[in-house]
């Protein structure tokens, strides 16, 4: 049985599209091998115009994020990169919402709420790394949400990005606690698979245009990626602790390569979805 996004919304929860068991197992294999397979098959057709991308520039306001040795603030570079990506996506016909458009502080849960309130198809959070005192590590990486960090670096970065935010689970109206647990588990599983496929598209596209961190596909408990409804990834564009990376982040040319790469990944994601809709 497949559940539509509307089903979960009507149940009082921010929702995702669910898969039957046989399809979920196939997508898990596709995500593992990096193949460009469809993320999910909805129970009802979605309009081709359902192309809303939420861009989340990390940090802001009193939260500067990482600060490079050249005094480049993560909050500023994340916002500049977000605008570059927004312009690139809009030129390609996407609808775009940004969680912040100025230098203001937005709580992590509010960022997730913004995406879910707009019923976004994709959530893209943009950041820049820092590993002190190591100034050698450099390159982009892409993260998905997981209760367990993929490695020590992922855990450290997630702790830094999360600050004091707490994770929240969705609530369901009109169902028993046991049913709510089942619905949440189904939703979470489907979205996790979709996020992993989106992550692979991001890595494939970015690796053609910018330097990448070793093993760039990583995961950790990022609060901003906690949506159980929307495929979400966090892109660490570069390391502010690395002078070469910091210098590149200052250049419009480098940020344009980041934006074009992310747009290519989003294109691949939506193309897969459209293919599934026309072959239902």
DOTI-28520 format. One line per 4 residues: their letters; for each residue x, z, y of C-alpha. Coordinates in pm, 1 decimal, decimal comma. Layout:
REM DOTI-28520
a> X Z Y; ... $
This chain:
REM DOTI-28520
xxxx> 0,0 0,0 0,0; 126,8 -84,6 350,7; 41,1 120,5 658,1; 19,2 -36,6 1002,3 $
xxxx> 162,6 110,6 1321,7; -196,9 151,5 1443,4; -277,0 364,2 1138,2; -16,7 619,5 1236,1 $
xxxx> -103,2 605,3 1604,4; -464,5 677,4 1517,7; -344,5 967,4 1304,9; -188,5 1116,0 1617,9 $
xxxx> 174,4 1032,5 1553,7; 426,1 796,2 1703,4; 440,1 548,5 1423,1; 625,4 273,1 1249,2 $
xxxx> 540,6 -5,0 1004,6; 555,1 93,9 643,1; 664,8 -97,5 336,0; 548,5 -93,5 -22,0 $
xxxx> 798,0 62,0 -261,7; 919,2 -266,9 -410,1; 999,1 -407,5 -66,4; 1174,1 -92,5 53,8 $
xxxx> 1414,0 -100,5 -239,8; 1498,0 -463,7 -166,8; 1565,2 -388,9 198,0; 1789,1 -99,3 104,0 $
xxxx> 2005,8 -339,3 -95,2; 2007,9 -584,5 195,5; 2115,6 -314,8 438,6; 2397,5 -210,1 206,7 $
xxxx> 2537,0 -563,9 178,8; 2481,6 -650,1 544,2; 2257,1 -944,7 465,2; 2016,8 -1056,2 734,3 $
xxxx> 1697,2 -951,5 566,3; 1365,8 -867,8 725,9; 1328,3 -514,6 847,1; 965,7 -459,4 758,9 $
xxxx> 640,6 -640,0 690,6; 347,6 -514,0 900,0; 1,2 -473,8 760,9; -138,5 -667,3 1057,7 $
xxxx> 10,4 -960,1 1245,6; 188,0 -884,4 1570,3; 188,3 -1121,7 1862,9; 504,6 -1323,7 1922,7 $
xxxx> 507,4 -1166,1 2269,6; 564,6 -820,8 2117,4; 929,9 -828,2 2225,5; 973,1 -502,0 2413,9 $
xxxx> 1323,7 -357,6 2413,6; 1394,2 -11,8 2555,6; 1748,5 28,2 2690,6; 1878,8 381,8 2724,5 $
xxxx> 2182,1 429,7 2954,1; 2345,1 750,8 2832,2; 2380,4 1066,5 3042,2; 2311,7 1065,0 3419,1 $
xxxx> 2267,0 1305,5 3708,1; 2438,6 1639,9 3650,3; 2545,5 1516,7 3303,3; 2843,4 1282,2 3357,9 $
xxxx> 2923,4 1228,6 2990,3; 3287,6 1146,7 2920,9; 3532,7 1103,0 3209,1; 3824,3 863,7 3167,8 $
xxxx> 4179,7 929,0 3276,5; 4115,2 679,5 3557,4; 3812,8 886,3 3668,0; 3555,2 644,8 3523,6 $
xxxx> 3234,5 832,1 3442,6; 3044,7 746,9 3125,2; 2710,8 785,8 3304,0; 2808,1 516,1 3555,5 $
xxxx> 2948,4 267,1 3307,6; 2650,5 316,3 3076,8; 2412,3 235,1 3361,0; 2613,3 -72,3 3465,5 $
xxxx> 2624,2 -197,1 3105,1; 2251,0 -131,4 3069,1; 2174,0 -348,6 3372,3; 2396,4 -623,9 3233,0 $
xxxx> 2205,8 -609,3 2904,6; 1869,2 -593,8 3079,9; 1942,0 -908,3 3282,0; 2065,0 -1089,4 2970,1 $
xxxx> 1755,8 -997,0 2768,3; 1510,5 -1083,5 3046,0; 1668,5 -1426,5 3087,6; 1601,6 -1477,1 2715,5 $
xxxx> 1233,9 -1389,2 2748,6; 1231,9 -1024,3 2638,3; 1034,3 -744,9 2800,1; 1264,8 -459,2 2894,8 $
xxxx> 1214,1 -95,7 2990,3; 1504,7 130,7 3089,7; 1488,5 505,3 3031,9; 1666,2 551,9 3363,0 $
xxxx> 1741,8 303,6 3640,3; 1939,6 534,0 3870,2; 2183,9 821,9 3847,1; 1934,1 1084,3 3730,6 $
xxxx> 1923,9 1322,6 3436,4; 1671,5 1242,5 3162,9; 1639,0 1483,5 2866,0; 1707,8 1322,4 2529,8 $
xxxx> 1359,6 1390,6 2394,1; 1208,7 1232,2 2707,2; 1411,8 917,0 2642,2; 1261,5 896,6 2293,4 $
xxxx> 915,2 966,6 2434,3; 952,7 679,8 2683,6; 1028,6 435,1 2403,0; 741,4 555,3 2188,4 $
xxxx> 494,7 562,7 2476,9; 572,1 195,4 2546,9; 548,8 116,4 2172,3; 895,0 -40,9 2185,8 $
xxxx> 1006,9 -271,7 1908,6; 1372,4 -167,9 1947,1; 1559,2 121,1 2113,5; 1919,1 62,6 2228,6 $
xxxx> 2122,9 354,0 2364,3; 2446,2 266,5 2548,7; 2742,9 503,5 2572,0; 3122,5 520,8 2592,1 $
xxxx> 3342,1 734,9 2367,5; 3619,6 982,6 2433,2; 3853,6 1153,8 2190,7; 4078,3 1410,7 2353,3 $
xxxx> 4375,6 1427,1 2346,8; 4401,4 1105,5 2140,8; 4447,5 807,0 2374,1; 4524,2 556,0 2096,3 $
xxxx> 4182,3 526,6 1932,0; 3978,8 242,8 2082,7; 3701,4 -7,2 2013,1; 3324,1 -30,5 1989,3 $
xxxx> 3109,6 129,3 1720,4; 2739,3 146,2 1636,1; 2555,9 456,7 1520,6; 2227,1 526,1 1345,7 $
xxxx> 2052,2 858,5 1293,3; 2124,9 1071,5 988,9; 2101,3 1439,7 901,4; 2458,1 1412,3 771,2 $
xxxx> 2743,9 1268,9 975,5; 2937,3 981,8 819,4; 3270,6 1137,2 922,9; 3429,0 1403,8 1140,2 $
xxxx> 3454,2 1174,2 1442,7; 3083,9 1085,2 1420,4; 2993,5 1454,2 1400,5; 3210,4 1535,8 1702,3 $
xxxx> 3063,0 1253,5 1909,5; 2706,1 1345,3 1816,5; 2768,5 1706,2 1918,1; 2901,8 1587,4 2252,9 $
xxxx> 2614,6 1346,5 2314,1; 2342,2 1587,0 2203,2; 2446,8 1869,6 2432,6; 2188,3 2145,0 2380,8 $
xxxx> 1900,0 1921,0 2278,7; 1696,2 2014,0 1972,2; 1548,5 1765,3 1729,9; 1173,3 1732,5 1707,1 $
xxxx> 944,8 1610,3 1433,5; 621,0 1420,0 1499,7; 288,2 1594,2 1462,9; -15,0 1457,7 1280,9 $
xxxx> -374,9 1531,9 1371,4; -655,5 1562,4 1121,4; -445,7 1572,6 803,6; -327,1 1850,9 578,7 $
xxxx> 34,3 1971,5 597,3; 108,6 1809,6 260,5; -26,8 1472,7 372,8; 162,1 1505,5 701,2 $
xxxx> 486,6 1555,1 511,3; 421,2 1242,3 304,3; 336,2 1032,5 611,1; 643,2 1150,3 797,5 $
xxxx> 868,5 1083,2 498,8; 735,3 727,3 462,5; 770,6 658,7 831,7; 1119,7 802,6 853,6 $
xxxx> 1241,2 608,5 549,9; 1116,3 273,5 677,2; 1258,3 321,0 1026,2; 1593,5 428,1 884,4 $
xxxx> 1618,3 105,2 686,6; 1522,4 -101,8 990,0; 1781,5 77,6 1201,9; 2055,6 12,1 946,1 $
xxxx> 1980,6 -360,1 946,5; 1978,1 -363,9 1328,5; 2310,4 -178,0 1318,9; 2461,3 -447,8 1097,0 $
xxxx> 2343,2 -723,1 1332,2; 2504,9 -532,9 1621,6; 2835,9 -497,4 1442,2; 2839,7 -861,8 1336,6 $
xxxx> 2780,0 -977,2 1694,8; 3009,5 -730,5 1871,9; 3301,4 -789,4 1635,8; 3317,6 -1152,4 1745,6 $
xxxx> 3368,4 -1061,5 2111,9; 3527,1 -716,3 2149,9; 3767,1 -486,0 1968,7; 3597,3 -261,0 1715,7 $
xxxx> 3669,5 89,9 1594,1; 3771,8 114,1 1229,1; 3461,9 140,8 1010,8; 3231,7 77,2 1308,8 $
xxxx> 2906,3 141,1 1116,7; 2863,1 516,9 1149,2; 2583,4 770,7 1153,3; 2522,2 1125,2 1270,4 $
xxxx> 2252,2 1356,1 1404,8; 2204,8 1190,7 1744,7; 1899,8 1344,9 1912,8; 1832,8 1027,4 2110,1 $
xxxx> 1799,4 830,3 1785,2; 1551,3 1071,6 1630,6; 1241,9 849,1 1661,7; 1073,6 812,1 1326,7 $
xxxx> 877,3 520,1 1470,4; 1123,6 282,1 1635,7; 1440,1 119,4 1495,1; 1715,7 271,6 1705,3 $
xxxx> 2091,3 235,9 1742,1; 2349,5 389,3 1971,8; 2630,8 158,7 2082,5; 2957,2 322,0 2185,2 $
xxxx> 3102,8 37,1 2388,8; 3462,5 162,7 2406,9; 3677,7 475,5 2446,0; 3723,8 614,9 2795,7 $
xxxx> 4008,6 821,1 2652,8; 4196,8 494,7 2591,7; 4344,8 346,3 2913,8; 4305,4 -12,0 2791,7 $
xxxx> 3941,8 38,6 2695,1; 3871,7 216,2 3022,8; 4026,0 -70,0 3220,3; 3816,3 -324,3 3031,6 $
xxxx> 3494,4 -129,9 3088,3; 3552,7 -165,4 3461,6; 3542,2 -546,3 3438,8; 3216,9 -744,0 3456,2 $
xxxx> 3363,0 -992,7 3204,5; 3398,3 -726,8 2935,5; 3051,5 -584,3 2999,3; 2910,7 -937,2 2985,1 $
xxxx> 3062,9 -981,8 2638,8; 2902,2 -654,7 2533,3; 2564,2 -761,9 2674,0; 2573,4 -1107,4 2516,5 $
xxxx> 2672,8 -960,6 2181,0; 2390,6 -707,2 2187,7; 2146,1 -980,6 2286,3; 2261,6 -1190,5 1990,8 $
xxxx> 2194,0 -896,2 1759,4; 1848,7 -842,1 1908,0; 1776,9 -1214,5 1865,7; 1865,3 -1190,3 1496,2 $
xxxx> 1643,9 -886,4 1451,9; 1339,6 -1048,0 1614,2; 1399,3 -1376,8 1433,9; 1383,5 -1194,7 1101,1 $
xxxx> 1059,3 -1028,1 1203,5; 905,3 -1354,1 1321,2; 1004,0 -1522,5 994,3; 823,2 -1251,8 800,7 $
xxxx> 510,8 -1280,7 1015,7; 486,6 -1655,3 955,1; 536,2 -1614,8 580,7; 288,9 -1335,8 515,5 $
